[in-house]
Amino acid sequence: MNPELQRNFWLELSPARVGFTAVAIALVYLSAMMVPGNWLHGSGTTLLLFAVTGLWGSRRAADAIPDELAGRTWDTQRLSVISPWSMCWGKLFGVTSLVWIATALTLIGHAVIGGASWSEIIATTASCVLWQVASFWASLLLLRLGGQRVRGHTTVAQLLGLAAVGVSSVWSWPRAWYGIDFDQHTMRTVLSLFLIALTLFGAWRATRVELQARNLPWGLALCLALLFVFQAGFAPVGNVPNLKFQMQDISAASAALSGGLLLAAATLLGAVTVTSFLTPKDPIALRSWIEAVRAGQARRALELQPPFVTALAMAFLATVIAIALTGGVGGFLLPSTFLLMLRDVALVLTLTVGARTGRAHLAALVLLALLHVVVPPLARVLIGPFADLVFRPSLQSVPVVLLVEAVLANALLVWRLKAVGAMPTSQRTQLSAA
Amino acid sequence: MIRVRDLVFDYPGHRALDGLSFNIDAGSVVALVGPNGAGKTTLMRCIAALDTPGGGNIQVDGIDALEAPRELHRRIGFLQDFFGLYEDLSVRQCLTYQAMARGVARAERDDRVQATAQRLGLVPWLDKRAGTLSRGWRQRLGIAQALVHEPAVVLLDEPAAGLDPAARRELSDLLVQIAREGTTLIVSSHILTELADYSTHVLILAGGQLVSNEKIDQAIRAARRVMRLRLTRPDPNVENLLRDLNPVAVDALQFEFTLDGGDEAASALLTKLVTAGVPVAELGAVEADLERLYLERVRGTT
């Protein structure tokens, strides 16, 4: 048996806890059966699943790592020979084992009393599982970002998990994917399963890093490629007014595909910014990577490559592919979005590299919010249409101003990297090579 | 058993380990000592493959710590300075989990747990919750967890911290027993008198650099003769008279210095001091031990 699962079963599944949970769920459904007009007859099971499988389950999943840190047992686990995959699923399924018993009892209760459709119940369960897995992954990422700091770790991880559920909900609105129509619950289920697969993969990779295994960038590259292909299936042409105008001369199918490709490339550009937040900003690790690149140590350089660099390479590839396949209908939209992303990533890294607290990341988030939401309308009032060239991707004009912004932001980043010791000196390079 | 070459470990803004190279033979019991911040814990974490150094190479029992950290974990036991236990598990469950997590085969697991509990005197506590154990017994359980998979190398960081004198003595006896059974031990501690009870070698670090790696008995035999001069009352001339010997004032009445030339030199020095009117109460050789050896080696490095 998976040792991590066994340990969690010992801790979680005491007869008293299992018995209490079973009695509590049974009483809820007994009440539903015997009290006329009980709330469980409508969408009650959905709410119950949200509370039990979602809220409680994601809390347990988000707490799995902080619990070990607080108990000073995490290093002991890292010293084990349990494989990263066994550690990952053993921990995830183990800490939520009681939640799963409660979930199973809830589903049995729903089968008895009826109510919401099974497709809705399955979609809700899938969303709740996504919440659990994403919270667990977020918890591992926060561990890499914030060292041993545990205050507020669980809640932040749980909120990030909830954000993943939010993304899947927003994503499921179009309901048409590569021309195939889905009903709302099926679409939600499929999207949740897709994101569960991605976040589980992310959690496995993060566990590997914690257990001193080295990751090559191909896994992340593959995930981003899948994201690109998946996203390209959605065609929100109508949501981008200028684009709709640009595409009115081509056939509906081509317009849909072109719109999907442009949006998929833009999604990958957004993923680079997200990845820049999630990449550990340890100057020593960055320096080791730069040293390996300079020394031409390909394998070591790939193992040490920060995830945002992989995302950047994939985003560039996606941009080139999208421009080539759409025949330029997007004008300068993608190149200027790419430059905007380069500026944003440089600013995020400048603020956060070498920082050991979450405050720097929060400051970077606030800065991006100001640059994208607050400042552009203000600037438009103050300096007129020129503000659009500074703050927004352009469809029709060459993005010279954005290029200047990207260059300046990256110069700032290089200065910051030197200041925190992330750029190798010649003496250090020699030492490392030796 | 352990081979370290050019080990470098950087924290942002400071180098914790600076080009360490040394070997440790199988079956040695190594006292890892050094001032606070010398890099002892970082070195142990690197040897245990918990932290990845910025440069250099570590091999333990033929396994490269950087290339195969998980394989290395199978052969190593590590009790950290501040370690945790699963408070709600029984002692038996804690040991069984560690045995499973360290790859002990299912058929051997129960026997290994029982044998380890026996070895550490934990048998009466096997079915008690770990959270109910006293500090001394928690320390024993921690050591038992580090030993249950019968590792070739055991690292112990401040294992006697927080223990009362009787528990410390028991711990010393236990480590002597473990060492006799052929396990290579590296023990980091500030309590040098206890380390001297069971250590065969001493590895001294200061400022992230290796100051010394030697066999304790040989080093003590080879140590320069340290003399201690005790006065009946303070004398302002004494430091001037001893100036060539670089004396260290232990207090206002006592001075220590090294003296070459054996008893003849000691006799001549005594005559010189008495002639000069120094109120000498005693002049004699100080017995060399690990603590003295350590102080001599780190003097001038900090």
Chai-1 contact restraints between the chains, C-beta under 6 A:
chainA,res_idxA,chainB,res_idxB,connection_type,confidence,min_distance_angstrom,max_distance_angstrom,comment,restraint_id
A,P3,B,M100,contact,1.0,0.0,6.0,A-B,restraint_1
A,P3,B,A101,contact,1.0,0.0,6.0,A-B,restraint_2
A,R7,B,Y97,contact,1.0,0.0,6.0,A-B,restraint_3
A,W10,B,L89,contact,1.0,0.0,6.0,A-B,restraint_4
A,W10,B,Q93,contact,1.0,0.0,6.0,A-B,restraint_5
A,L11,B,D88,contact,1.0,0.0,6.0,A-B,restraint_6
A,G71,B,G84,contact,1.0,0.0,6.0,A-B,restraint_7
A,R72,B,F82,contact,1.0,0.0,6.0,A-B,restraint_8
A,R72,B,F83,contact,1.0,0.0,6.0,A-B,restraint_9
A,R72,B,G84,contact,1.0,0.0,6.0,A-B,restraint_10
A,T73,B,G84,contact,1.0,0.0,6.0,A-B,restraint_11
A,D75,B,L50,contact,1.0,0.0,6.0,A-B,restraint_12
A,R78,B,L50,contact,1.0,0.0,6.0,A-B,restraint_13
A,L79,B,H73,contact,1.0,0.0,6.0,A-B,restraint_14
A,L79,B,F78,contact,1.0,0.0,6.0,A-B,restraint_15
A,S80,B,A101,contact,1.0,0.0,6.0,A-B,restraint_16
A,V81,B,R70,contact,1.0,0.0,6.0,A-B,restraint_17
A,V81,B,H73,contact,1.0,0.0,6.0,A-B,restraint_18
A,V81,B,R74,contact,1.0,0.0,6.0,A-B,restraint_19
A,V81,B,R102,contact,1.0,0.0,6.0,A-B,restraint_20
A,V81,B,G103,contact,1.0,0.0,6.0,A-B,restraint_21
A,I82,B,A101,contact,1.0,0.0,6.0,A-B,restraint_22
A,Q212,B,A49,contact,1.0,0.0,6.0,A-B,restraint_23
A,Q212,B,P69,contact,1.0,0.0,6.0,A-B,restraint_24
A,P283,B,P12,contact,1.0,0.0,6.0,A-B,restraint_25
A,I284,B,D10,contact,1.0,0.0,6.0,A-B,restraint_26
A,G354,B,P12,contact,1.0,0.0,6.0,A-B,restraint_27
A,L431,B,G55,contact,1.0,0.0,6.0,A-B,restraint_28
A,S432,B,G55,contact,1.0,0.0,6.0,A-B,restraint_29
